[in-house]
Amino acid sequence: MTRNNNGSRNGVDVVIELTETRADGGPRNGGQEVAGYRKSDVMHVLIRWLCMLTSMGGMLVMITAKQASTISLYGFDIPVDSQWSFSDSFEYLVGVCGVVAFHSLVQLVGKLRGMLSKPPIIPSRNQAWLIFAADQMFAYAMMSAGSAASGVTNLNRTGIRHSDLPDFCKPLHSFCDHVAVAIALTFFSCFLLAVSVVLDVAWLSEH
């Protein structure tokens, strides 16, 4: 370290010292770190974890939607047996939820490895664009799956107008409740994917 005639430090040396101090003590980002990690990185991991849980939960709850009962039609008691696999819309919801759960798991593992080994949370812009596109695609898929399943569920609850077709959810209330929970989890997963898209855009705008 050198000093000038007035005893003050040389400006270049001060810059070098600040750089060395920053390297030793880690980056200073104005309180934007949580336990050594950036808040954005923690948010990425939290959203992926929640999305994996909700999409997997929606899939599992829908798979358990099955019930046997009887229904009165034209004065006759008719046995009815309802399962999620009887509806193409419900099968579509199960498939989309399974794919999104796997996608969220892969992204979660990648982000956790990135945080532990200290590289950038998203290695490159090309990969960030790919994740952004996948999150958008899956968000739309979850919205369409939830909407399709909602239409079938609404028909089950109200029956068909101007006909004697009854409300199937009265004798099959457990089945309809399972379906309703699965649809709610599907729409929540769609919301979490939309949040992931916003985070992806924020990362791309900063890099």
C-alpha positions in Angstrom: 0.0 0.0 0.0 1.4 3.4 -1.0 0.6 6.8 0.3 1.1 10.2 -1.4 2.9 13.2 0.2 -0.2 14.1 2.2 -0.3 10.6 3.8 -3.5 9.6 2.0 -3.8 6.3 0.2 -3.4 6.1 -3.5 -6.8 5.8 -5.3 -5.8 2.7 -7.3 -4.7 0.9 -4.1 -8.1 1.7 -2.5 -9.9 0.2 -5.4 -7.7 -2.9 -5.2 -8.3 -3.3 -1.5 -12.1 -3.0 -1.9 -12.0 -5.6 -4.6 -10.0 -8.0 -2.4 -12.3 -7.4 0.5 -15.4 -8.0 -1.6 -13.9 -11.3 -2.9 -13.1 -12.5 0.6 -16.4 -11.5 2.2 -18.7 -12.5 -0.7 -20.8 -10.2 -2.8 -22.6 -7.3 -1.2 -26.0 -6.8 -2.6 -27.7 -4.5 -0.2 -29.4 -7.2 1.9 -30.6 -9.2 -1.0 -29.2 -12.5 0.4 -30.9 -15.0 2.6 -28.5 -17.3 4.5 -25.8 -16.7 1.8 -28.2 -17.1 -1.1 -30.0 -14.4 -3.2 -33.7 -14.0 -2.6 -34.4 -14.7 -6.2 -32.7 -18.0 -6.0 -34.6 -19.0 -2.9 -37.8 -17.9 -4.6 -37.0 -20.1 -7.6 -36.5 -23.1 -5.4 -39.7 -22.4 -3.3 -41.9 -22.0 -6.4 -40.5 -25.2 -8.0 -41.1 -27.2 -4.7 -44.6 -25.9 -4.3 -45.4 -26.6 -8.0 -44.1 -30.2 -7.7 -46.2 -30.8 -4.6 -49.5 -29.3 -6.0 -49.2 -31.0 -9.4 -48.3 -34.4 -7.9 -51.1 -33.9 -5.4 -53.6 -33.1 -8.1 -52.6 -36.3 -10.0 -52.8 -38.5 -6.9 -56.1 -37.1 -5.7 -57.6 -37.6 -9.2 -56.3 -41.2 -9.4 -58.1 -42.0 -6.1 -61.4 -40.6 -7.5 -63.6 -43.7 -7.7 -66.9 -44.7 -6.1 -69.8 -47.2 -6.5 -73.4 -46.3 -5.6 -77.0 -46.5 -6.8 -79.1 -43.9 -8.5 -82.8 -43.6 -9.0 -83.9 -43.2 -12.6 -87.5 -43.5 -13.7 -88.3 -45.1 -10.4 -85.7 -47.8 -10.7 -82.5 -48.0 -8.6 -79.6 -48.4 -11.0 -76.1 -49.2 -9.8 -73.5 -46.7 -10.9 -69.7 -47.0 -10.7 -67.7 -43.9 -11.5 -63.9 -43.7 -11.9 -61.5 -41.1 -13.1 -60.4 -43.3 -16.0 -64.0 -43.2 -17.5 -63.4 -39.6 -18.6 -60.9 -38.5 -21.2 -60.8 -35.0 -19.5 -59.8 -36.6 -16.2 -57.2 -38.8 -17.9 -55.8 -35.7 -19.6 -55.6 -33.9 -16.2 -53.7 -36.8 -14.7 -51.2 -36.9 -17.6 -50.5 -33.2 -17.6 -50.1 -33.1 -13.8 -47.7 -36.0 -14.0 -45.6 -34.3 -16.7 -45.6 -31.0 -14.8 -44.6 -32.7 -11.5 -41.6 -34.3 -13.3 -40.7 -31.0 -14.9 -40.8 -29.2 -11.6 -38.7 -32.0 -9.9 -36.0 -31.7 -12.6 -35.9 -27.9 -12.3 -35.9 -28.1 -8.5 -32.9 -30.5 -8.4 -31.0 -28.4 -10.9 -31.6 -25.2 -8.9 -30.6 -26.8 -5.6 -27.4 -28.2 -7.1 -26.7 -24.7 -8.5 -27.2 -23.1 -5.1 -25.0 -25.6 -3.3 -22.1 -25.5 -5.8 -22.4 -21.7 -6.2 -22.7 -21.4 -10.0 -25.4 -19.1 -11.5 -28.9 -20.5 -10.7 -29.5 -20.6 -14.5 -26.2 -21.3 -16.4 -27.0 -19.6 -19.7 -29.5 -17.4 -21.5 -30.2 -20.2 -23.9 -31.2 -22.5 -21.1 -33.2 -19.7 -19.5 -35.2 -19.2 -22.7 -35.8 -22.9 -22.9 -37.1 -23.0 -19.3 -39.2 -19.9 -20.0 -40.8 -21.6 -23.0 -41.4 -24.9 -21.1 -43.0 -23.0 -18.1 -45.3 -21.2 -20.4 -46.3 -24.3 -22.3 -47.0 -26.3 -19.1 -49.0 -23.4 -17.6 -51.3 -23.3 -20.6 -51.6 -27.1 -20.5 -52.5 -27.1 -16.8 -55.1 -24.4 -17.5 -56.7 -26.4 -20.3 -56.7 -29.6 -18.3 -58.4 -27.9 -15.3 -60.9 -26.2 -17.6 -61.8 -29.5 -19.4 -62.2 -31.4 -16.1 -64.3 -28.5 -14.6 -66.8 -28.9 -17.5 -67.3 -32.6 -16.9 -67.6 -32.0 -13.1 -70.2 -29.2 -13.6 -72.2 -31.6 -15.8 -72.1 -34.2 -13.1 -73.3 -31.8 -10.5 -76.2 -30.2 -12.4 -77.3 -33.0 -14.8 -78.6 -32.2 -18.2 -81.4 -29.6 -18.6 -84.7 -30.7 -20.1 -84.0 -34.3 -19.4 -84.4 -36.8 -16.5 -80.7 -37.2 -16.3 -80.0 -36.6 -12.5 -77.3 -35.0 -10.5 -74.7 -37.8 -10.3 -72.7 -36.0 -7.5 -75.5 -36.7 -5.0 -74.9 -40.4 -4.9 -71.3 -40.1 -5.9 -70.3 -37.2 -3.6 -66.9 -38.7 -2.6 -66.0 -39.1 -6.2 -67.0 -35.5 -7.1 -65.2 -34.1 -4.0 -61.9 -35.9 -5.1 -62.3 -34.4 -8.6 -63.0 -30.9 -7.2 -59.8 -31.0 -5.1 -57.7 -32.3 -8.0 -59.0 -29.5 -10.2 -58.3 -26.9 -7.5 -54.7 -28.2 -7.2 -54.3 -28.1 -11.0 -55.3 -24.5 -11.2 -53.0 -23.6 -8.3 -50.1 -25.3 -10.1 -51.0 -23.3 -13.2 -50.7 -20.1 -11.1 -47.3 -21.3 -9.7 -46.0 -21.9 -13.2 -47.1 -18.4 -14.2 -45.1 -17.1 -11.3 -42.1 -19.1 -12.6 -42.5 -17.5 -16.0 -42.3 -14.0 -14.3 -39.1 -15.1 -12.5 -37.7 -16.4 -15.7 -38.4 -13.0 -17.4 -36.8 -11.2 -14.4 -33.6 -13.3 -14.7 -33.4 -12.7 -18.5 -33.9 -9.0 -18.0 -30.9 -8.9 -15.6 -28.5 -10.9 -17.6 
